[in-house]
Amino acid sequence: MKKLLFIAPVFGMKPFVNDLSFELEKKDYQIDILDHEEHKIINFNDGTYKKLPIYLAKLIPYSRSFFRLWLMKRVDKQYKKVYTALEGKYDVTLILFHFDKLNKYAEIISKTSKKLVVSYAGSDFYNVPNFVKTENKQLLDKTDIIAFNNPYMKIDFINYYQKYKEKVKITGFGIKYLKRINNIKEKESTEVSKKLLDIPTDKVIISVGYNRDRRHKQLDFLDKLSSIDKSLKEKVFVIFPMTYIKSPGYLEEVSLKAKTLNISHKIFKERLSDDDICRIRIVPDITVHISTMDQSSASMLEHLYSGNVLITGKWLPYDFWDDLGIYSHRENDENIAATIEKTLKNLTKEKKKSEINKQIIYDKYVWKNRINKWFECL
């Protein structure tokens, strides 16, 4: 039995943390998850957890001046104790998402196990300033393997950090929901799925983004949609999956703007069941993803697998989708609105062309075809 310490924000990186842990558990891994967001250690195998003695950490964002600095010092001191207590207890430590706040614990984290692996999620490389990338060397110097899901992101990383070239591997995550999506589509019609989500059955459904992070640019999308032909816009119903990532006030901004622009919509605010998550992938005709960052979103791949027509930003590192033969519209920002309009006018043909994606994604992203890459690293 191998012992694994998984350091990750469980909710923020869902479903990757749970899905990978589930697959590793099948191979007799004993897994502890240290969650820096909820400040607890979870025993994945039996579902138990214990809260860390870092009860003051959640006050930091709301504190000012000297009290804030005092809190940060107390929390840092307590986390050092937490990691020190874990020294030598694991075979592998796996960090999913390179939080810059982990850098200060690099030396101690490296002693928790025989092997240290850092897996990049996307925004932890692309959306951090250069001074943070420099600070990240503290942890990367201690790392044995640096893993990526996206081969083009691997190239960008090596171009920036030449010294870590020999540590870099491609692993990638599988997609757990593929089978569940199939099961739902077999047992209920799209109309039934729409009714269960309480959305219209007589509209063209467009899904935008997959969380409430401002970088998903839902407000920008609304501006673009409002600029298209009025007769087309009136046929559209927009759904905004915004059930996770904290961004105070943003959900209300999106709702107000959609109402002001007279765009029919629904915002999903609360956590959803697994079946409803799959229905949100199934019911859209079109999915728009114009986030400022991403590596290879499982959500977008699930939309593609379900037959949605995908319109996404050309600035995102999705060139490897083209290499796989996936059909999508990857556009510069100034062309997004025109592409939405063109897709609405030719929706039947566009959906037919998108059918090719299902088999490609299954072959590439079913877990049984991905997990061996992880075993090579762990």
MARPAGU-830911 format. One record per residue (C-alpha): z, x, y; residue in one letter. Coordinates in pm, whole numbers. Layout:
N
<atom c3="Z" c1="X" c2="Y" code="a"/>
...
//
This chain:
378
<atom c3="0" c1="0" c2="0" code="m"/>
<atom c3="-101" c1="135" c2="342" code="k"/>
<atom c3="120" c1="65" c2="641" code="k"/>
<atom c3="-63" c1="-18" c2="964" code="l"/>
<atom c3="72" c1="-51" c2="1317" code="l"/>
<atom c3="-162" c1="-269" c2="1523" code="f"/>
<atom c3="-109" c1="-235" c2="1900" code="i"/>
<atom c3="-291" c1="-517" c2="2075" code="a"/>
<atom c3="-253" c1="-823" c2="2300" code="p"/>
<atom c3="-267" c1="-1083" c2="2022" code="v"/>
<atom c3="-366" c1="-1385" c2="2229" code="f"/>
<atom c3="-590" c1="-1191" c2="2468" code="g"/>
<atom c3="-786" c1="-1036" c2="2181" code="m"/>
<atom c3="-794" c1="-1341" c2="1957" code="k"/>
<atom c3="-958" c1="-1378" c2="1706" code="p"/>
<atom c3="-1015" c1="-1006" c2="1644" code="f"/>
<atom c3="-652" c1="-913" c2="1579" code="v"/>
<atom c3="-585" c1="-1196" c2="1335" code="n"/>
<atom c3="-923" c1="-1175" c2="1161" code="d"/>
<atom c3="-910" c1="-802" c2="1101" code="l"/>
<atom c3="-547" c1="-822" c2="987" code="s"/>
<atom c3="-639" c1="-1101" c2="745" code="f"/>
<atom c3="-918" c1="-892" c2="592" code="e"/>
<atom c3="-697" c1="-584" c2="565" code="l"/>
<atom c3="-417" c1="-783" c2="407" code="e"/>
<atom c3="-654" c1="-870" c2="122" code="k"/>
<atom c3="-667" c1="-497" c2="45" code="k"/>
<atom c3="-289" c1="-463" c2="31" code="d"/>
<atom c3="-226" c1="-340" c2="385" code="y"/>
<atom c3="120" c1="-398" c2="527" code="q"/>
<atom c3="66" c1="-480" c2="894" code="i"/>
<atom c3="298" c1="-482" c2="1195" code="d"/>
<atom c3="151" c1="-595" c2="1528" code="i"/>
<atom c3="309" c1="-469" c2="1850" code="l"/>
<atom c3="211" c1="-717" c2="2121" code="d"/>
<atom c3="243" c1="-574" c2="2472" code="h"/>
<atom c3="174" c1="-915" c2="2628" code="e"/>
<atom c3="444" c1="-1111" c2="2449" code="e"/>
<atom c3="671" c1="-809" c2="2400" code="h"/>
<atom c3="738" c1="-851" c2="2031" code="k"/>
<atom c3="661" c1="-697" c2="1693" code="i"/>
<atom c3="502" c1="-931" c2="1440" code="i"/>
<atom c3="504" c1="-880" c2="1065" code="n"/>
<atom c3="158" c1="-1019" c2="989" code="f"/>
<atom c3="217" c1="-1040" c2="614" code="n"/>
<atom c3="508" c1="-1282" c2="629" code="d"/>
<atom c3="465" c1="-1422" c2="982" code="g"/>
<atom c3="807" c1="-1317" c2="1107" code="t"/>
<atom c3="862" c1="-1138" c2="1437" code="y"/>
<atom c3="1131" c1="-988" c2="1652" code="k"/>
<atom c3="1138" c1="-982" c2="2028" code="k"/>
<atom c3="1155" c1="-643" c2="2192" code="l"/>
<atom c3="1441" c1="-564" c2="2432" code="p"/>
<atom c3="1202" c1="-580" c2="2725" code="i"/>
<atom c3="1314" c1="-911" c2="2862" code="y"/>
<atom c3="1250" c1="-806" c2="3223" code="l"/>
<atom c3="881" c1="-721" c2="3179" code="a"/>
<atom c3="751" c1="-1069" c2="3262" code="k"/>
<atom c3="923" c1="-1054" c2="3602" code="l"/>
<atom c3="717" c1="-752" c2="3713" code="i"/>
<atom c3="411" c1="-945" c2="3844" code="p"/>
<atom c3="639" c1="-1162" c2="4059" code="y"/>
<atom c3="853" c1="-881" c2="4198" code="s"/>
<atom c3="814" c1="-671" c2="4508" code="r"/>
<atom c3="900" c1="-337" c2="4653" code="s"/>
<atom c3="1191" c1="-139" c2="4505" code="f"/>
<atom c3="1289" c1="-410" c2="4257" code="f"/>
<atom c3="940" c1="-400" c2="4108" code="r"/>
<atom c3="957" c1="-21" c2="4071" code="l"/>
<atom c3="1302" c1="-49" c2="3916" code="w"/>
<atom c3="1177" c1="-306" c2="3664" code="l"/>
<atom c3="878" c1="-91" c2="3570" code="m"/>
<atom c3="1099" c1="211" c2="3509" code="k"/>
<atom c3="1336" c1="6" c2="3293" code="r"/>
<atom c3="1049" c1="-137" c2="3088" code="v"/>
<atom c3="890" c1="207" c2="3044" code="d"/>
<atom c3="1220" c1="349" c2="2925" code="k"/>
<atom c3="1263" c1="65" c2="2676" code="q"/>
<atom c3="908" c1="97" c2="2540" code="y"/>
<atom c3="966" c1="468" c2="2484" code="k"/>
<atom c3="1266" c1="373" c2="2272" code="k"/>
<atom c3="1058" c1="118" c2="2081" code="v"/>
<atom c3="786" c1="372" c2="1994" code="y"/>
<atom c3="1037" c1="644" c2="1914" code="t"/>
<atom c3="1205" c1="410" c2="1664" code="a"/>
<atom c3="866" c1="364" c2="1493" code="l"/>
<atom c3="798" c1="737" c2="1455" code="e"/>
<atom c3="656" c1="828" c2="1115" code="g"/>
<atom c3="672" c1="477" c2="975" code="k"/>
<atom c3="298" c1="411" c2="937" code="y"/>
<atom c3="-12" c1="555" c2="776" code="d"/>
<atom c3="-237" c1="437" c2="1059" code="v"/>
<atom c3="-186" c1="317" c2="1416" code="t"/>
<atom c3="-474" c1="106" c2="1550" code="l"/>
<atom c3="-501" c1="23" c2="1919" code="i"/>
<atom c3="-735" c1="-261" c2="2006" code="l"/>
<atom c3="-806" c1="-257" c2="2380" code="f"/>
<atom c3="-727" c1="64" c2="2565" code="h"/>
<atom c3="-467" c1="-53" c2="2815" code="f"/>
<atom c3="-417" c1="223" c2="3069" code="d"/>
<atom c3="-44" c1="148" c2="3055" code="k"/>
<atom c3="-43" c1="293" c2="2701" code="l"/>
<atom c3="-141" c1="638" c2="2829" code="n"/>
<atom c3="212" c1="726" c2="2934" code="k"/>
<atom c3="326" c1="673" c2="2573" code="y"/>
<atom c3="40" c1="873" c2="2417" code="a"/>
<atom c3="258" c1="1150" c2="2276" code="e"/>
<atom c3="509" c1="909" c2="2122" code="i"/>
<atom c3="242" c1="667" c2="1990" code="i"/>
<atom c3="64" c1="955" c2="1817" code="s"/>
<atom c3="382" c1="1022" c2="1618" code="k"/>
<atom c3="410" c1="669" c2="1481" code="t"/>
<atom c3="157" c1="743" c2="1205" code="s"/>
<atom c3="-63" c1="1001" c2="1034" code="k"/>
<atom c3="-381" c1="871" c2="1202" code="k"/>
<atom c3="-443" c1="716" c2="1544" code="l"/>
<atom c3="-748" c1="493" c2="1599" code="v"/>
<atom c3="-850" c1="335" c2="1932" code="v"/>
<atom c3="-1099" c1="48" c2="1921" code="s"/>
<atom c3="-1265" c1="-41" c2="2251" code="y"/>
<atom c3="-1321" c1="-406" c2="2341" code="a"/>
<atom c3="-1563" c1="-365" c2="2632" code="g"/>
<atom c3="-1394" c1="-423" c2="2965" code="s"/>
<atom c3="-1144" c1="-146" c2="2888" code="d"/>
<atom c3="-1433" c1="96" c2="2935" code="f"/>
<atom c3="-1685" c1="-76" c2="3162" code="y"/>
<atom c3="-1450" c1="-248" c2="3405" code="n"/>
<atom c3="-1205" c1="26" c2="3490" code="v"/>
<atom c3="-1237" c1="272" c2="3779" code="p"/>
<atom c3="-1309" c1="639" c2="3717" code="n"/>
<atom c3="-954" c1="749" c2="3790" code="f"/>
<atom c3="-833" c1="524" c2="3506" code="v"/>
<atom c3="-1100" c1="668" c2="3274" code="k"/>
<atom c3="-961" c1="1010" c2="3361" code="t"/>
<atom c3="-605" c1="897" c2="3289" code="e"/>
<atom c3="-724" c1="749" c2="2957" code="n"/>
<atom c3="-785" c1="1102" c2="2830" code="k"/>
<atom c3="-409" c1="1127" c2="2773" code="q"/>
<atom c3="-441" c1="882" c2="2484" code="l"/>
<atom c3="-793" c1="978" c2="2376" code="l"/>
<atom c3="-686" c1="1342" c2="2332" code="d"/>
<atom c3="-435" c1="1224" c2="2071" code="k"/>
<atom c3="-680" c1="992" c2="1897" code="t"/>
<atom c3="-841" c1="1074" c2="1562" code="d"/>
<atom c3="-1113" c1="805" c2="1574" code="i"/>
<atom c3="-1259" c1="602" c2="1862" code="i"/>
<atom c3="-1429" c1="285" c2="1736" code="a"/>
<atom c3="-1695" c1="60" c2="1890" code="f"/>
<atom c3="-1861" c1="-266" c2="1796" code="n"/>
<atom c3="-2165" c1="-201" c2="2012" code="n"/>
<atom c3="-2389" c1="106" c2="1952" code="p"/>
<atom c3="-2510" c1="108" c2="2312" code="y"/>
<atom c3="-2153" c1="112" c2="2439" code="m"/>
<atom c3="-2093" c1="408" c2="2209" code="k"/>
<atom c3="-2380" c1="592" c2="2385" code="i"/>
<atom c3="-2240" c1="507" c2="2730" code="d"/>
<atom c3="-1896" c1="627" c2="2623" code="f"/>
<atom c3="-2028" c1="959" c2="2489" code="i"/>
<atom c3="-2232" c1="1013" c2="2805" code="n"/>
<atom c3="-1909" c1="983" c2="3003" code="y"/>
<atom c3="-1673" c1="1161" c2="2760" code="y"/>
<atom c3="-1878" c1="1434" c2="2595" code="q"/>
<atom c3="-1570" c1="1601" c2="2449" code="k"/>
<atom c3="-1493" c1="1303" c2="2219" code="y"/>
<atom c3="-1839" c1="1279" c2="2062" code="k"/>
<atom c3="-1720" c1="1384" c2="1715" code="e"/>
<atom c3="-1445" c1="1120" c2="1712" code="k"/>
<atom c3="-1671" c1="819" c2="1777" code="v"/>
<atom c3="-1755" c1="566" c2="1503" code="k"/>
<atom c3="-1922" c1="225" c2="1484" code="i"/>
<atom c3="-1708" c1="-33" c2="1307" code="t"/>
<atom c3="-1759" c1="-380" c2="1450" code="g"/>
<atom c3="-1589" c1="-708" c2="1383" code="f"/>
<atom c3="-1698" c1="-980" c2="1150" code="g"/>
<atom c3="-1700" c1="-1346" c2="1251" code="i"/>
<atom c3="-1458" c1="-1566" c2="1062" code="k"/>
<atom c3="-1591" c1="-1899" c2="1186" code="y"/>
<atom c3="-1941" c1="-1882" c2="1035" code="l"/>
<atom c3="-1839" c1="-2065" c2="718" code="k"/>
<atom c3="-1632" c1="-2319" c2="911" code="r"/>
<atom c3="-1926" c1="-2389" c2="1144" code="i"/>
<atom c3="-2144" c1="-2456" c2="838" code="n"/>
<atom c3="-1883" c1="-2689" c2="689" code="n"/>
<atom c3="-1849" c1="-2893" c2="1008" code="i"/>
<atom c3="-2225" c1="-2925" c2="1051" code="k"/>
<atom c3="-2250" c1="-3048" c2="691" code="e"/>
<atom c3="-1979" c1="-3312" c2="718" code="k"/>
<atom c3="-2049" c1="-3453" c2="1066" code="e"/>
<atom c3="-2344" c1="-3502" c2="1300" code="s"/>
<atom c3="-2366" c1="-3335" c2="1638" code="t"/>
<atom c3="-2307" c1="-3676" c2="1796" code="e"/>
<atom c3="-1980" c1="-3711" c2="1605" code="v"/>
<atom c3="-1875" c1="-3361" c2="1709" code="s"/>
<atom c3="-1943" c1="-3452" c2="2073" code="k"/>
<atom c3="-1737" c1="-3769" c2="2046" code="k"/>
<atom c3="-1447" c1="-3577" c2="1895" code="l"/>
<atom c3="-1458" c1="-3343" c2="2196" code="l"/>
<atom c3="-1489" c1="-3642" c2="2431" code="d"/>
<atom c3="-1818" c1="-3533" c2="2584" code="i"/>
<atom c3="-2137" c1="-3743" c2="2634" code="p"/>
<atom c3="-2387" c1="-3784" c2="2354" code="t"/>
<atom c3="-2680" c1="-3857" c2="2587" code="d"/>
<atom c3="-2676" c1="-3540" c2="2799" code="k"/>
<atom c3="-2803" c1="-3185" c2="2762" code="v"/>
<atom c3="-2487" c1="-2980" c2="2704" code="i"/>
<atom c3="-2449" c1="-2640" c2="2866" code="i"/>
<atom c3="-2151" c1="-2421" c2="2778" code="s"/>
<atom c3="-2044" c1="-2151" c2="3024" code="v"/>
<atom c3="-1830" c1="-1847" c2="2944" code="g"/>
<atom c3="-1538" c1="-1850" c2="2702" code="y"/>
<atom c3="-1220" c1="-1801" c2="2906" code="n"/>
<atom c3="-1075" c1="-1848" c2="3254" code="r"/>
<atom c3="-1121" c1="-1488" c2="3366" code="d"/>
<atom c3="-1292" c1="-1483" c2="3707" code="r"/>
<atom c3="-1527" c1="-1217" c2="3574" code="r"/>
<atom c3="-1696" c1="-1489" c2="3367" code="h"/>
<atom c3="-1838" c1="-1614" c2="3699" code="k"/>
<atom c3="-1817" c1="-1988" c2="3637" code="q"/>
<atom c3="-1829" c1="-2046" c2="4013" code="l"/>
<atom c3="-2147" c1="-1842" c2="4041" code="d"/>
<atom c3="-2299" c1="-2045" c2="3757" code="f"/>
<atom c3="-2225" c1="-2370" c2="3943" code="l"/>
<atom c3="-2411" c1="-2240" c2="4248" code="d"/>
<atom c3="-2708" c1="-2150" c2="4031" code="k"/>
<atom c3="-2713" c1="-2487" c2="3855" code="l"/>
<atom c3="-2690" c1="-2674" c2="4183" code="s"/>
<atom c3="-3007" c1="-2499" c2="4301" code="s"/>
<atom c3="-3235" c1="-2629" c2="4024" code="i"/>
<atom c3="-3448" c1="-2943" c2="4033" code="d"/>
<atom c3="-3224" c1="-3247" c2="4088" code="k"/>
<atom c3="-3383" c1="-3453" c2="3810" code="s"/>
<atom c3="-3302" c1="-3176" c2="3560" code="l"/>
<atom c3="-2951" c1="-3123" c2="3690" code="k"/>
<atom c3="-2873" c1="-3491" c2="3643" code="e"/>
<atom c3="-2950" c1="-3461" c2="3271" code="k"/>
<atom c3="-2690" c1="-3187" c2="3225" code="v"/>
<atom c3="-2325" c1="-3199" c2="3122" code="f"/>
<atom c3="-2139" c1="-2867" c2="3152" code="v"/>
<atom c3="-1845" c1="-2762" c2="2937" code="i"/>
<atom c3="-1616" c1="-2479" c2="3041" code="f"/>
<atom c3="-1403" c1="-2334" c2="2758" code="p"/>
<atom c3="-1113" c1="-2195" c2="2965" code="m"/>
<atom c3="-825" c1="-2201" c2="2721" code="t"/>
<atom c3="-702" c1="-1843" c2="2757" code="y"/>
<atom c3="-665" c1="-1548" c2="2996" code="i"/>
<atom c3="-435" c1="-1604" c2="3293" code="k"/>
<atom c3="-604" c1="-1631" c2="3632" code="s"/>
<atom c3="-383" c1="-1835" c2="3867" code="p"/>
<atom c3="-568" c1="-2110" c2="4052" code="g"/>
<atom c3="-909" c1="-2028" c2="3911" code="y"/>
<atom c3="-934" c1="-2327" c2="3681" code="l"/>
<atom c3="-867" c1="-2557" c2="3976" code="e"/>
<atom c3="-1133" c1="-2379" c2="4183" code="e"/>
<atom c3="-1393" c1="-2436" c2="3913" code="v"/>
<atom c3="-1300" c1="-2802" c2="3880" code="s"/>
<atom c3="-1313" c1="-2862" c2="4257" code="l"/>
<atom c3="-1646" c1="-2688" c2="4299" code="k"/>
<atom c3="-1807" c1="-2879" c2="4011" code="a"/>
<atom c3="-1689" c1="-3207" c2="4165" code="k"/>
<atom c3="-1806" c1="-3104" c2="4512" code="t"/>
<atom c3="-2152" c1="-3019" c2="4376" code="l"/>
<atom c3="-2157" c1="-3346" c2="4178" code="n"/>
<atom c3="-2203" c1="-3167" c2="3845" code="i"/>
<atom c3="-2089" c1="-3359" c2="3538" code="s"/>
<atom c3="-1847" c1="-3141" c2="3344" code="h"/>
<atom c3="-1537" c1="-3099" c2="3134" code="k"/>
<atom c3="-1294" c1="-2808" c2="3137" code="i"/>
<atom c3="-1110" c1="-2729" c2="2815" code="f"/>
<atom c3="-769" c1="-2609" c2="2933" code="k"/>
<atom c3="-540" c1="-2616" c2="2629" code="e"/>
<atom c3="-552" c1="-2419" c2="2307" code="r"/>
<atom c3="-788" c1="-2578" c2="2057" code="l"/>
<atom c3="-779" c1="-2621" c2="1682" code="s"/>
<atom c3="-1010" c1="-2400" c2="1478" code="d"/>
<atom c3="-1233" c1="-2701" c2="1409" code="d"/>
<atom c3="-1261" c1="-2786" c2="1779" code="d"/>
<atom c3="-1341" c1="-2423" c2="1863" code="i"/>
<atom c3="-1628" c1="-2447" c2="1616" code="c"/>
<atom c3="-1742" c1="-2778" c2="1764" code="r"/>
<atom c3="-1758" c1="-2613" c2="2107" code="i"/>
<atom c3="-2003" c1="-2366" c2="1951" code="r"/>
<atom c3="-2203" c1="-2641" c2="1778" code="i"/>
<atom c3="-2254" c1="-2907" c2="2047" code="v"/>
<atom c3="-2417" c1="-2711" c2="2333" code="p"/>
<atom c3="-2793" c1="-2701" c2="2367" code="d"/>
<atom c3="-2768" c1="-2402" c2="2602" code="i"/>
<atom c3="-2502" c1="-2137" c2="2649" code="t"/>
<atom c3="-2484" c1="-1931" c2="2967" code="v"/>
<atom c3="-2290" c1="-1605" c2="2970" code="h"/>
<atom c3="-2306" c1="-1411" c2="3297" code="i"/>
<atom c3="-1977" c1="-1225" c2="3274" code="s"/>
<atom c3="-1952" c1="-890" c2="3446" code="t"/>
<atom c3="-1843" c1="-730" c2="3119" code="m"/>
<atom c3="-1859" c1="-766" c2="2741" code="d"/>
<atom c3="-1913" c1="-553" c2="2433" code="q"/>
<atom c3="-2030" c1="-805" c2="2176" code="s"/>
<atom c3="-1857" c1="-1137" c2="2213" code="s"/>
<atom c3="-1785" c1="-1321" c2="1888" code="a"/>
<atom c3="-1799" c1="-1643" c2="2090" code="s"/>
<atom c3="-2156" c1="-1577" c2="2201" code="m"/>
<atom c3="-2261" c1="-1482" c2="1849" code="l"/>
<atom c3="-2111" c1="-1807" c2="1720" code="e"/>
<atom c3="-2310" c1="-2000" c2="1981" code="h"/>
<atom c3="-2626" c1="-1821" c2="1869" code="l"/>
<atom c3="-2544" c1="-1886" c2="1503" code="y"/>
<atom c3="-2501" c1="-2256" c2="1582" code="s"/>
<atom c3="-2850" c1="-2281" c2="1733" code="g"/>
<atom c3="-2770" c1="-2271" c2="2105" code="n"/>
<atom c3="-3028" c1="-2122" c2="2342" code="v"/>
<atom c3="-2850" c1="-1828" c2="2504" code="l"/>
<atom c3="-2906" c1="-1721" c2="2864" code="i"/>
<atom c3="-2714" c1="-1406" c2="2950" code="t"/>
<atom c3="-2703" c1="-1117" c2="3192" code="g"/>
<atom c3="-2943" c1="-829" c2="3144" code="k"/>
<atom c3="-2667" c1="-602" c2="3276" code="w"/>
<atom c3="-2457" c1="-665" c2="2964" code="l"/>
<atom c3="-2493" c1="-407" c2="2683" code="p"/>
<atom c3="-2677" c1="-637" c2="2442" code="y"/>
<atom c3="-2981" c1="-419" c2="2376" code="d"/>
<atom c3="-2877" c1="-396" c2="2011" code="f"/>
<atom c3="-2931" c1="-774" c2="1984" code="w"/>
<atom c3="-3294" c1="-707" c2="2063" code="d"/>
<atom c3="-3294" c1="-436" c2="1797" code="d"/>
<atom c3="-3170" c1="-694" c2="1543" code="l"/>
<atom c3="-3440" c1="-943" c2="1645" code="g"/>
<atom c3="-3205" c1="-1197" c2="1802" code="i"/>
<atom c3="-3378" c1="-1445" c2="2031" code="y"/>
<atom c3="-3213" c1="-1491" c2="2372" code="s"/>
<atom c3="-3289" c1="-1476" c2="2743" code="h"/>
<atom c3="-3143" c1="-1163" c2="2901" code="r"/>
<atom c3="-3208" c1="-1186" c2="3273" code="e"/>
<atom c3="-3123" c1="-1019" c2="3601" code="n"/>
<atom c3="-2884" c1="-1221" c2="3818" code="d"/>
<atom c3="-3154" c1="-1344" c2="4055" code="e"/>
<atom c3="-3352" c1="-1493" c2="3763" code="n"/>
<atom c3="-3070" c1="-1686" c2="3593" code="i"/>
<atom c3="-3125" c1="-2016" c2="3780" code="a"/>
<atom c3="-3501" c1="-2012" c2="3718" code="a"/>
<atom c3="-3442" c1="-1940" c2="3349" code="t"/>
<atom c3="-3198" c1="-2231" c2="3321" code="i"/>
<atom c3="-3458" c1="-2460" c2="3478" code="e"/>
<atom c3="-3739" c1="-2332" c2="3256" code="k"/>
<atom c3="-3523" c1="-2369" c2="2945" code="t"/>
<atom c3="-3434" c1="-2728" c2="3033" code="l"/>
<atom c3="-3803" c1="-2811" c2="3075" code="k"/>
<atom c3="-3891" c1="-2658" c2="2738" code="n"/>
<atom c3="-3570" c1="-2726" c2="2548" code="l"/>
<atom c3="-3724" c1="-2841" c2="2218" code="t"/>
<atom c3="-3939" c1="-2529" c2="2188" code="k"/>
<atom c3="-3652" c1="-2305" c2="2298" code="e"/>
<atom c3="-3418" c1="-2448" c2="2036" code="k"/>
<atom c3="-3682" c1="-2402" c2="1770" code="k"/>
<atom c3="-3723" c1="-2035" c2="1864" code="k"/>
<atom c3="-3344" c1="-1990" c2="1852" code="s"/>
<atom c3="-3328" c1="-2098" c2="1487" code="e"/>
<atom c3="-3417" c1="-1743" c2="1384" code="i"/>
<atom c3="-3073" c1="-1622" c2="1495" code="n"/>
<atom c3="-2867" c1="-1791" c2="1224" code="k"/>
<atom c3="-2969" c1="-1572" c2="929" code="q"/>
<atom c3="-2970" c1="-1253" c2="1137" code="i"/>
<atom c3="-2614" c1="-1311" c2="1253" code="i"/>
<atom c3="-2491" c1="-1408" c2="907" code="y"/>
<atom c3="-2636" c1="-1095" c2="748" code="d"/>
<atom c3="-2494" c1="-870" c2="1018" code="k"/>
<atom c3="-2158" c1="-1027" c2="1100" code="y"/>
<atom c3="-2013" c1="-1192" c2="791" code="v"/>
<atom c3="-1686" c1="-1007" c2="726" code="w"/>
<atom c3="-1774" c1="-892" c2="376" code="k"/>
<atom c3="-2059" c1="-690" c2="529" code="n"/>
<atom c3="-1842" c1="-539" c2="804" code="r"/>
<atom c3="-1502" c1="-458" c2="657" code="i"/>
<atom c3="-1605" c1="-138" c2="474" code="n"/>
<atom c3="-1669" c1="33" c2="809" code="k"/>
<atom c3="-1306" c1="-29" c2="894" code="w"/>
<atom c3="-1185" c1="110" c2="564" code="f"/>
<atom c3="-1375" c1="432" c2="642" code="e"/>
<atom c3="-1179" c1="466" c2="967" code="c"/>
<atom c3="-838" c1="352" c2="846" code="l"/>
//
